[in-house]
């Protein structure tokens, strides 16, 4: 997942960077990590990419497709 794809997914879910970090329990500097992913300073964590795909899929009722079932 690219940084832009991640940002679009987060925004589509209605989260701010800090809000998503709080939702995921990323701690005090979680928003900073998300900012770094989105600006391309760091690659998007594969776990975060997977998690946000699941969140988007569950919102649209396609969760089984996102996890390969």
N, CA, C and O atoms as CSV, one atom per row, in Angstrom:
chain,resi,resn,atom,element,x,y,z
A,1,UNK,N,N,0.855,-1.170,0.000
A,1,UNK,CA,C,0.000,0.000,0.000
A,1,UNK,C,C,0.901,1.233,0.000
A,1,UNK,O,O,1.856,1.320,0.772
A,2,UNK,N,N,0.583,2.175,-0.870
A,2,UNK,CA,C,1.361,3.410,-0.919
A,2,UNK,C,C,0.929,4.359,0.192
A,2,UNK,O,O,-0.112,4.173,0.823
A,3,UNK,N,N,1.741,5.367,0.413
A,3,UNK,CA,C,1.396,6.360,1.434
A,3,UNK,C,C,0.100,7.083,1.073
A,3,UNK,O,O,-0.709,7.373,1.954
A,4,UNK,N,N,-0.101,7.373,-0.189
A,4,UNK,CA,C,-1.319,8.064,-0.615
A,4,UNK,C,C,-2.546,7.170,-0.456
A,4,UNK,O,O,-3.606,7.641,-0.044
A,5,UNK,N,N,-2.414,5.897,-0.777
A,5,UNK,CA,C,-3.528,4.955,-0.594
A,5,UNK,C,C,-3.904,4.856,0.881
A,5,UNK,O,O,-5.083,4.828,1.232
A,6,UNK,N,N,-2.887,4.804,1.735
A,6,UNK,CA,C,-3.154,4.736,3.168
A,6,UNK,C,C,-3.899,5.986,3.630
A,6,UNK,O,O,-4.878,5.894,4.370
A,7,UNK,N,N,-3.436,7.141,3.197
A,7,UNK,CA,C,-4.075,8.399,3.595
A,7,UNK,C,C,-5.524,8.451,3.114
A,7,UNK,O,O,-6.411,8.854,3.867
A,8,UNK,N,N,-5.766,8.051,1.883
A,8,UNK,CA,C,-7.146,8.051,1.360
A,8,UNK,C,C,-8.029,7.107,2.170
A,8,UNK,O,O,-9.177,7.434,2.471
A,9,UNK,N,N,-7.503,5.945,2.521
A,9,UNK,CA,C,-8.278,4.980,3.307
A,9,UNK,C,C,-8.604,5.549,4.682
A,9,UNK,O,O,-9.736,5.433,5.151
A,10,UNK,N,N,-7.622,6.161,5.327
A,10,UNK,CA,C,-7.850,6.761,6.653
A,10,UNK,C,C,-8.921,7.840,6.575
A,10,UNK,O,O,-9.830,7.892,7.403
A,11,UNK,N,N,-8.803,8.689,5.581
A,11,UNK,CA,C,-9.762,9.781,5.443
A,11,UNK,C,C,-11.158,9.258,5.112
A,11,UNK,O,O,-12.153,9.794,5.600
A,12,UNK,N,N,-11.236,8.220,4.289
A,12,UNK,CA,C,-12.529,7.628,3.949
A,12,UNK,C,C,-13.220,7.050,5.181
A,12,UNK,O,O,-14.448,7.025,5.264
A,13,UNK,N,N,-12.420,6.588,6.133
A,13,UNK,CA,C,-12.976,6.065,7.383
A,13,UNK,C,C,-13.334,7.172,8.368
A,13,UNK,O,O,-13.949,6.908,9.402
A,14,UNK,N,N,-12.956,8.401,8.056
A,14,UNK,CA,C,-13.310,9.533,8.899
A,14,UNK,C,C,-12.379,9.772,10.074
A,14,UNK,O,O,-12.757,10.432,11.042
A,15,UNK,N,N,-11.161,9.240,10.001
A,15,UNK,CA,C,-10.216,9.407,11.095
A,15,UNK,C,C,-9.200,10.499,10.786
A,15,UNK,O,O,-8.772,10.664,9.644
A,16,UNK,N,N,-8.827,11.236,11.815
A,16,UNK,CA,C,-7.630,12.068,11.741
A,16,UNK,C,C,-6.443,11.146,11.981
A,16,UNK,O,O,-6.617,9.984,12.348
A,17,UNK,N,N,-5.250,11.658,11.776
A,17,UNK,CA,C,-4.066,10.840,12.059
A,17,UNK,C,C,-4.032,10.459,13.537
A,17,UNK,O,O,-3.805,9.299,13.882
A,18,UNK,N,N,-4.258,11.433,14.398
A,18,UNK,CA,C,-4.265,11.159,15.831
A,18,UNK,C,C,-5.406,10.251,16.247
A,18,UNK,O,O,-5.252,9.409,17.131
A,19,UNK,N,N,-6.550,10.428,15.606
A,19,UNK,CA,C,-7.705,9.588,15.922
A,19,UNK,C,C,-7.481,8.127,15.569
A,19,UNK,O,O,-7.862,7.230,16.322
A,20,UNK,N,N,-6.862,7.895,14.422
A,20,UNK,CA,C,-6.569,6.513,14.034
A,20,UNK,C,C,-5.524,5.911,14.964
A,20,UNK,O,O,-5.629,4.752,15.364
A,21,UNK,N,N,-4.519,6.704,15.302
A,21,UNK,CA,C,-3.495,6.219,16.239
A,21,UNK,C,C,-4.125,5.836,17.575
A,21,UNK,O,O,-3.767,4.817,18.165
A,22,UNK,N,N,-5.061,6.651,18.049
A,22,UNK,CA,C,-5.751,6.347,19.311
A,22,UNK,C,C,-6.609,5.093,19.168
A,22,UNK,O,O,-6.631,4.255,20.069
A,23,UNK,N,N,-7.310,4.956,18.052
A,23,UNK,CA,C,-8.152,3.780,17.799
A,23,UNK,C,C,-7.320,2.502,17.830
A,23,UNK,O,O,-7.773,1.466,18.318
A,24,UNK,N,N,-6.112,2.584,17.311
A,24,UNK,CA,C,-5.229,1.423,17.255
A,24,UNK,C,C,-4.373,1.270,18.498
A,24,UNK,O,O,-3.599,0.317,18.594
A,25,UNK,N,N,-4.490,2.180,19.449
A,25,UNK,CA,C,-3.715,2.075,20.679
A,25,UNK,C,C,-2.212,2.223,20.445
A,25,UNK,O,O,-1.410,1.511,21.049
A,26,UNK,N,N,-1.842,3.143,19.575
A,26,UNK,CA,C,-0.439,3.304,19.197
A,26,UNK,C,C,0.375,4.139,20.180
A,26,UNK,O,O,1.580,4.306,19.989
A,27,UNK,N,N,-0.242,4.653,21.202
A,27,UNK,CA,C,0.498,5.419,22.198
A,27,UNK,C,C,0.652,6.884,21.829
A,27,UNK,O,O,0.077,7.367,20.854
A,28,UNK,N,N,1.431,7.566,22.624
A,28,UNK,CA,C,1.572,9.017,22.528
A,28,UNK,C,C,2.113,9.487,21.176
A,28,UNK,O,O,1.712,10.546,20.694
A,29,UNK,N,N,2.996,8.738,20.570
A,29,UNK,CA,C,3.607,9.153,19.307
A,29,UNK,C,C,3.017,8.452,18.087
A,29,UNK,O,O,3.606,8.485,17.006
A,30,UNK,N,N,1.869,7.823,18.253
A,30,UNK,CA,C,1.264,7.101,17.138
A,30,UNK,C,C,0.898,7.992,15.975
A,30,UNK,O,O,1.066,7.604,14.819
A,31,UNK,N,N,0.399,9.186,16.265
A,31,UNK,CA,C,0.059,10.123,15.197
A,31,UNK,C,C,1.279,10.509,14.385
A,31,UNK,O,O,1.186,10.723,13.176
A,32,UNK,N,N,2.403,10.598,15.036
A,32,UNK,CA,C,3.659,10.921,14.342
A,32,UNK,C,C,4.026,9.801,13.366
A,32,UNK,O,O,4.458,10.063,12.244
A,33,UNK,N,N,3.852,8.561,13.802
A,33,UNK,CA,C,4.149,7.427,12.905
A,33,UNK,C,C,3.259,7.481,11.669
A,33,UNK,O,O,3.727,7.275,10.549
A,34,UNK,N,N,1.989,7.756,11.875
A,34,UNK,CA,C,1.063,7.824,10.746
A,34,UNK,C,C,1.436,8.974,9.815
A,34,UNK,O,O,1.398,8.813,8.595
A,35,UNK,N,N,1.794,10.121,10.365
A,35,UNK,CA,C,2.247,11.244,9.527
A,35,UNK,C,C,3.455,10.839,8.689
A,35,UNK,O,O,3.534,11.179,7.509
A,36,UNK,N,N,4.383,10.126,9.285
A,36,UNK,CA,C,5.585,9.693,8.559
A,36,UNK,C,C,5.233,8.727,7.429
A,36,UNK,O,O,5.814,8.801,6.346
A,37,UNK,N,N,4.286,7.821,7.676
A,37,UNK,CA,C,3.852,6.915,6.616
A,37,UNK,C,C,3.233,7.706,5.471
A,37,UNK,O,O,3.538,7.472,4.301
A,38,UNK,N,N,2.357,8.648,5.823
A,38,UNK,CA,C,1.595,9.359,4.804
A,38,UNK,C,C,2.436,10.340,3.994
A,38,UNK,O,O,2.106,10.620,2.841
A,39,UNK,N,N,3.493,10.858,4.558
A,39,UNK,CA,C,4.337,11.786,3.793
A,39,UNK,C,C,5.453,11.048,3.075
A,39,UNK,O,O,6.243,11.665,2.361
A,40,UNK,N,N,5.527,9.739,3.252
A,40,UNK,CA,C,6.525,8.941,2.559
A,40,UNK,C,C,7.885,8.914,3.242
A,40,UNK,O,O,8.853,8.395,2.687
A,41,UNK,N,N,7.955,9.470,4.434
A,41,UNK,CA,C,9.222,9.459,5.167
A,41,UNK,C,C,9.590,8.038,5.607
A,41,UNK,O,O,10.767,7.682,5.670
A,42,UNK,N,N,8.581,7.246,5.905
A,42,UNK,CA,C,8.751,5.837,6.266
A,42,UNK,C,C,7.749,5.014,5.457
A,42,UNK,O,O,6.660,5.500,5.152
A,43,UNK,N,N,8.100,3.783,5.109
A,43,UNK,CA,C,7.116,2.940,4.420
A,43,UNK,C,C,5.954,2.613,5.352
A,43,UNK,O,O,6.129,2.483,6.563
A,44,UNK,N,N,4.779,2.486,4.772
A,44,UNK,CA,C,3.598,2.118,5.558
A,44,UNK,C,C,3.830,0.730,6.129
A,44,UNK,O,O,4.223,-0.191,5.412
A,45,UNK,N,N,3.586,0.589,7.418
A,45,UNK,CA,C,3.719,-0.706,8.073
A,45,UNK,C,C,2.787,-1.714,7.391
A,45,UNK,O,O,1.611,-1.416,7.181
A,46,UNK,N,N,3.292,-2.895,7.046
A,46,UNK,CA,C,2.416,-3.902,6.441
A,46,UNK,C,C,1.237,-4.266,7.337
A,46,UNK,O,O,0.141,-4.534,6.845
A,47,UNK,N,N,1.455,-4.278,8.630
A,47,UNK,CA,C,0.362,-4.581,9.559
A,47,UNK,C,C,-0.682,-3.480,9.519
A,47,UNK,O,O,-1.880,-3.764,9.523
A,48,UNK,N,N,-0.244,-2.223,9.481
A,48,UNK,CA,C,-1.179,-1.100,9.406
A,48,UNK,C,C,-1.943,-1.119,8.087
A,48,UNK,O,O,-3.143,-0.844,8.060
A,49,UNK,N,N,-1.258,-1.440,7.001
A,49,UNK,CA,C,-1.917,-1.509,5.698
A,49,UNK,C,C,-3.008,-2.577,5.715
A,49,UNK,O,O,-4.113,-2.355,5.221
A,50,UNK,N,N,-2.690,-3.726,6.282
A,50,UNK,CA,C,-3.666,-4.812,6.375
A,50,UNK,C,C,-4.847,-4.400,7.256
A,50,UNK,O,O,-6.004,-4.625,6.901
A,51,UNK,N,N,-4.546,-3.798,8.397
A,51,UNK,CA,C,-5.604,-3.408,9.327
A,51,UNK,C,C,-6.550,-2.387,8.709
A,51,UNK,O,O,-7.766,-2.490,8.872
A,52,UNK,N,N,-6.003,-1.405,8.002
A,52,UNK,CA,C,-6.880,-0.387,7.434
A,52,UNK,C,C,-7.706,-0.958,6.281
A,52,UNK,O,O,-8.833,-0.519,6.052
A,53,UNK,N,N,-7.151,-1.933,5.554
A,53,UNK,CA,C,-7.934,-2.599,4.515
A,53,UNK,C,C,-9.101,-3.366,5.123
A,53,UNK,O,O,-10.207,-3.348,4.582
A,54,UNK,N,N,-8.860,-4.035,6.237
A,54,UNK,CA,C,-9.930,-4.762,6.927
A,54,UNK,C,C,-11.006,-3.785,7.415
A,54,UNK,O,O,-12.202,-4.046,7.281
A,55,UNK,N,N,-10.567,-2.664,7.978
A,55,UNK,CA,C,-11.520,-1.665,8.464
A,55,UNK,C,C,-12.391,-1.146,7.330
A,55,UNK,O,O,-13.604,-1.014,7.492
A,56,UNK,N,N,-11.788,-0.851,6.189
A,56,UNK,CA,C,-12.562,-0.353,5.048
A,56,UNK,C,C,-13.505,-1.421,4.524
A,56,UNK,O,O,-14.659,-1.133,4.208
A,57,UNK,N,N,-13.020,-2.650,4.431
A,57,UNK,CA,C,-13.848,-3.736,3.919
A,57,UNK,C,C,-15.028,-4.020,4.838
A,57,UNK,O,O,-16.133,-4.286,4.366
A,58,UNK,N,N,-14.801,-3.967,6.148
A,58,UNK,CA,C,-15.896,-4.240,7.080
A,58,UNK,C,C,-16.945,-3.147,7.006
A,58,UNK,O,O,-18.125,-3.397,7.252
A,59,UNK,N,N,-16.528,-1.957,6.673
A,59,UNK,CA,C,-17.465,-0.835,6.538
A,59,UNK,C,C,-18.366,-1.035,5.322
A,59,UNK,O,O,-19.527,-0.625,5.331
A,60,UNK,N,N,-17.834,-1.660,4.287
A,60,UNK,CA,C,-18.611,-1.868,3.052
A,60,UNK,C,C,-19.223,-3.268,2.979
A,60,UNK,O,O,-19.885,-3.609,1.999
A,61,UNK,N,N,-18.998,-4.080,4.024
A,61,UNK,CA,C,-19.565,-5.421,4.037
A,61,UNK,C,C,-18.766,-6.420,3.224
A,61,UNK,O,O,-19.288,-7.478,2.871
A,62,UNK,N,N,-17.516,-6.115,2.918
A,62,UNK,CA,C,-16.690,-7.005,2.113
A,62,UNK,C,C,-15.491,-7.529,2.890
A,62,UNK,O,O,-14.445,-7.799,2.300
A,63,UNK,N,N,-15.623,-7.675,4.184
A,63,UNK,CA,C,-14.499,-8.095,5.031
A,63,UNK,C,C,-13.954,-9.454,4.632
A,63,UNK,O,O,-12.741,-9.664,4.673
A,64,UNK,N,N,-14.819,-10.379,4.248
A,64,UNK,CA,C,-14.342,-11.706,3.868
A,64,UNK,C,C,-13.415,-11.626,2.663
A,64,UNK,O,O,-12.440,-12.374,2.589
A,65,UNK,N,N,-13.700,-10.731,1.714
A,65,UNK,CA,C,-12.829,-10.557,0.541
A,65,UNK,C,C,-11.477,-10.010,0.946
A,65,UNK,O,O,-10.458,-10.414,0.387
A,66,UNK,N,N,-11.445,-9.096,1.910
A,66,UNK,CA,C,-10.200,-8.455,2.321
A,66,UNK,C,C,-9.255,-9.422,3.027
A,66,UNK,O,O,-8.036,-9.260,2.969
A,67,UNK,N,N,-9.821,-10.430,3.696
A,67,UNK,CA,C,-8.950,-11.358,4.421
A,67,UNK,C,C,-8.782,-12.684,3.672
A,67,UNK,O,O,-8.181,-13.622,4.196
A,68,UNK,N,N,-9.303,-12.760,2.471
A,68,UNK,CA,C,-9.057,-13.921,1.634
A,68,UNK,C,C,-9.972,-15.107,1.856
A,68,UNK,O,O,-9.604,-16.231,1.516
A,69,UNK,N,N,-11.147,-14.895,2.414
A,69,UNK,CA,C,-12.096,-16.007,2.602
A,69,UNK,C,C,-13.087,-16.052,1.486
A,69,UNK,O,O,-13.962,-16.918,1.471
